């Protein structure tokens, strides 16, 4: 009997805008300072697309980068899942534009909307497709153009978010590598604390959709939820900090990242942090952090990784995987 397939993450790609928006730049337009932003968030700068640039431009570039690094023919992709809240349109799904843009001629494609927990959610869906035998090779992307839905005069949000897209190639494999386990949670009672109002069928046509965040409340929930779900998954799988080589958390706030690492019993040397340079790229934070760790040698075949995220919804989750084809 053939062993059940395992979802293995084997390649990464990224696309980050060239344009830098520093804290000093923001201080020219809103009441803030570099020290104020750094001390409260850990952010020094973020990347922003040129006005009018849609997500599909970044997503296609990230997908092509990933497939090029893996030396994979796009025609061999079975499916594409794009996690985003800022797709080009409500219809069609931006994943379909990626499918056409990269020449993945036989792939199905769809978008997944779950805010900052989107990429991790998409990974669990991809894992289910592969473990069930319904797919052999999937492209999972997370990306957002948050500058398109941010009020540049709102100090509570404009200092936090950046633009970017990351991609991961997930394949069916065997052995001990791949996705070992995950946990997902939601609490819709907090939906109005982090929301993009006027962006769907429940909208006021006179108002532009811009992100609203109840910062203090979201911070409190995120600190607790990310730390708890990471600890719960570790307990379920019988893991300690010694079993984790890299913690890759959602990049929303440096203090949340530090609290999650402490709960997992991990020193910050084992934590991937890029919020200082990229800000919160929402659905892109996890794949961009993974791509950065791979580029600098911290992520390689056999690396044991814990992914943790929290986002609007509320929605949060954790995933433990062994990278590559060990």
C-alpha positions in Angstrom: 0.0 0.0 0.0 1.3 3.4 -0.9 1.8 5.8 2.0 -0.7 8.7 2.2 0.6 11.9 0.5 2.0 14.7 2.6 1.7 18.4 1.7 5.3 19.5 1.4 6.4 23.2 0.9 9.2 23.2 -1.5 9.7 26.7 -3.0 9.0 30.3 -2.4 8.7 33.6 -4.3 8.1 37.2 -3.4 7.3 40.6 -4.9 7.9 43.8 -3.0 7.4 47.3 -4.3 10.5 49.5 -4.7 8.9 52.5 -3.1 9.7 53.0 0.6 7.5 54.9 2.9 9.4 55.8 6.0 8.2 56.9 9.4 9.7 60.3 8.7 7.6 60.5 5.5 4.5 59.8 7.5 5.4 62.4 10.1 5.0 65.0 7.3 1.3 64.3 6.9 0.0 63.0 10.2 0.7 63.8 13.8 3.4 61.2 14.6 7.1 60.7 15.0 9.6 58.0 14.1 10.1 57.3 17.8 6.4 57.0 18.5 5.9 54.5 15.6 9.0 52.4 16.4 8.2 52.1 20.1 4.6 51.0 19.7 4.9 48.8 16.6 8.5 48.1 15.7 8.0 49.5 12.2 10.6 51.7 10.6 9.4 51.7 7.0 7.0 49.9 4.7 6.8 49.3 0.9 4.1 50.9 -1.1 3.1 50.4 -4.8 2.8 53.2 -7.2 -0.8 54.5 -7.2 -3.1 52.5 -9.4 -1.0 49.3 -9.3 -3.3 46.3 -8.7 -2.6 43.2 -6.7 -2.4 41.0 -9.8 0.9 42.7 -10.8 2.5 41.7 -7.5 0.9 38.3 -7.4 2.0 37.3 -10.9 5.5 38.4 -10.2 5.6 36.4 -6.9 4.2 33.3 -8.6 6.7 33.6 -11.5 9.6 34.1 -9.0 8.5 30.9 -7.1 8.1 28.7 -10.1 11.5 30.0 -11.5 13.3 29.1 -8.3 11.6 25.6 -8.4 12.3 25.2 -12.1 8.7 24.2 -12.5 6.6 24.4 -15.7 3.4 26.4 -14.9 1.4 23.9 -17.0 2.0 21.3 -14.3 0.2 23.3 -11.6 -3.1 21.8 -10.5 -4.5 24.8 -8.7 -3.8 28.3 -7.4 -5.1 29.7 -4.1 -4.7 33.4 -3.5 -5.3 34.8 0.0 -6.1 38.5 -0.2 -8.6 41.2 0.9 -7.5 43.6 -1.8 -8.0 41.7 -5.1 -8.3 43.6 -8.3 -12.0 43.1 -8.4 -14.8 41.5 -6.4 -15.3 39.4 -9.6 -13.4 37.7 -11.1 -11.1 36.2 -8.5 -7.6 37.6 -8.8 -6.3 34.1 -8.7 -7.8 33.6 -12.2 -5.7 36.6 -13.4 -2.6 34.9 -11.9 -3.5 31.6 -13.6 -3.7 33.4 -17.0 -0.7 35.6 -16.3 1.7 32.8 -15.5 0.4 30.3 -18.2 -0.9 27.7 -15.7 -3.2 26.4 -18.4 -4.6 23.4 -16.6 -5.0 24.9 -13.1 -8.2 25.9 -11.3 -7.9 29.0 -9.2 -9.8 30.9 -6.5 -9.3 33.7 -3.9 -9.6 33.1 -0.2 -10.6 36.0 2.0 -9.5 35.8 5.7 -7.5 38.9 6.3 -4.1 38.5 8.0 -4.8 34.8 8.6 -5.4 34.3 4.9 -2.2 32.7 3.9 -2.2 30.2 6.8 -5.9 29.4 6.0 -4.9 28.9 2.3 -2.2 26.5 3.4 -4.6 24.4 5.4 -6.9 24.2 2.3 -4.0 23.2 0.1 -2.9 20.6 2.6 -6.4 19.1 2.5 -6.4 18.9 -1.3 -3.1 17.2 -1.3 -3.7 14.8 1.5 -7.0 13.7 -0.1 -5.3 13.0 -3.3 -7.3 15.6 -5.2 -4.1 17.6 -6.2 -0.4 17.0 -6.6 1.0 20.5 -7.0 -0.5 23.8 -5.8 0.6 27.4 -5.8 -0.4 29.2 -2.6 -0.2 33.0 -2.5 -0.8 35.7 0.1 -0.7 39.3 -0.9 -2.3 42.7 -0.4 -2.2 46.2 -1.7 -3.2 47.7 1.6 -2.4 51.2 0.4 -5.5 51.1 -1.7 -7.8 50.7 1.4 -6.0 52.9 3.9 -6.9 56.5 4.9 -3.5 58.3 4.7 -4.8 60.8 7.3 -5.7 58.1 9.9 -2.8 57.7 12.3 -4.2 54.5 13.7 -3.9 52.6 10.4 -1.7 54.5 7.9 1.5 53.8 10.0 0.9 50.0 10.1 0.4 48.7 6.6 2.5 48.0 3.6 2.1 46.2 0.2 3.5 43.0 -1.0 2.9 39.4 -2.2 4.5 36.0 -1.5 4.0 32.6 -3.0 4.7 29.0 -1.9 4.8 25.9 -4.0 3.1 23.0 -2.2 3.5 19.4 -3.5 2.5 15.9 -2.7 5.3 14.0 -1.1 6.0 11.1 1.3 8.0 10.6 4.5 8.2 12.7 7.6 8.4 16.2 5.9 5.6 18.5 5.1 2.7 19.8 7.1 2.5 17.9 10.4 -0.5 19.7 12.0 -2.5 22.9 12.2 -5.2 24.6 14.3 -7.7 27.2 13.2 -10.1 29.4 15.2 -12.6 32.2 14.6 -14.7 34.6 16.7 -17.1 36.7 14.7 -18.1 38.7 17.8 -15.0 40.8 17.2 -15.8 41.5 13.5 -16.3 45.2 13.9 -13.0 45.8 15.7 -11.0 45.2 12.5 -13.0 45.7 9.4 -13.1 47.1 5.8 -16.6 48.6 5.8 -18.4 49.7 2.6 -16.5 47.1 0.6 -19.2 44.6 -0.2 -23.0 44.3 -0.6 -23.4 46.1 2.8 -22.1 49.4 1.8 -22.8 53.1 1.6 -22.1 54.2 -2.0 -21.2 57.7 -0.7 -18.3 56.4 1.3 -14.9 55.0 0.2 -13.9 51.6 1.8 -11.1 52.2 4.2 -9.8 50.0 7.0 -11.1 50.7 10.5 -9.2 49.2 13.5 -10.0 49.4 17.2 -6.3 49.2 17.9 -6.2 48.6 21.6 -8.8 45.8 21.5 -7.3 44.1 18.5 -3.8 44.2 20.1 -5.2 42.6 23.4 -6.9 39.8 21.5 -4.0 39.2 19.1 -1.5 38.9 21.9 -3.6 36.3 23.7 -4.8 34.4 20.7 -1.5 34.0 18.9 0.3 32.8 22.0 -2.5 30.5 23.0 -3.0 28.8 19.7 0.8 28.3 19.2 1.0 26.7 22.7 -2.1 24.6 22.1 -0.8 23.2 18.8 2.6 22.5 20.4 0.9 20.6 23.2 -1.2 18.6 20.8 1.8 17.5 18.8 4.0 17.0 21.9 6.4 19.7 21.0 8.7 21.9 23.0 10.8 24.9 22.0 13.6 22.5 21.2 11.5 21.0 18.4 11.1 24.3 16.6 13.9 25.8 14.5 12.0 28.9 13.3 8.9 30.7 14.4 7.3 32.6 11.6 4.6 34.9 13.1 2.2 37.3 11.4 4.0 40.7 11.3 1.4 43.0 12.9 3.3 44.3 15.9 6.7 43.6 17.4 5.3 43.3 20.9 2.8 40.6 19.8 5.7 38.7 18.1 7.8 38.8 21.2 4.9 37.6 23.4 4.3 34.7 21.1 7.9 33.7 21.1 8.0 33.8 24.9 4.9 31.6 25.1 6.6 29.1 22.8 9.8 29.1 24.8 11.8 30.4 21.9 14.6 33.1 21.9 14.1 35.9 19.4 17.1 34.5 17.4 14.7 31.8 16.2 12.0 34.2 15.2 11.7 35.7 11.7 11.0 39.4 11.9 10.6 41.8 9.0 8.0 44.1 10.3 10.6 46.8 10.8 11.2 47.0 7.0 7.9 45.9 5.5 5.2 46.8 8.0 2.0 44.7 8.1 1.4 43.3 4.6 -1.7 41.4 5.8 -2.0 38.2 3.7 1.6 38.5 2.6 3.4 38.6 5.9 3.9 34.8 6.3 5.1 34.0 2.8 7.4 37.1 2.6 8.9 36.1 6.0 9.4 32.6 4.8 11.0 33.8 1.6 13.4 36.0 3.5 14.4 33.2 5.8 15.0 31.0 2.8 17.1 33.6 1.1 19.4 34.1 4.1 19.8 30.4 4.8 17.7 30.0 8.0 15.1 28.0 6.1 16.2 24.8 4.3 15.2 21.2 3.8 14.4 19.8 7.2 13.9 23.1 9.0 11.1 22.7 11.6 8.7 25.7 11.3 5.8 27.1 13.4 3.6 29.5 11.6 1.1 31.6 13.6 -1.3 34.4 12.5 -4.1 36.5 13.7 -6.4 38.8 11.7 -9.8 40.4 11.2 -12.8 38.2 11.7 -11.5 37.5 14.3 -9.6 34.7 12.7 -6.4 33.0 13.9 -4.4 29.9 13.5 -1.1 27.9 13.8 0.6 25.4 11.6 3.7 23.2 12.2 5.6 21.9 9.2 9.0 20.5 8.2 10.3 22.5 5.3 11.1 21.0 1.9 11.8 17.4 1.0 13.8 16.1 4.0 
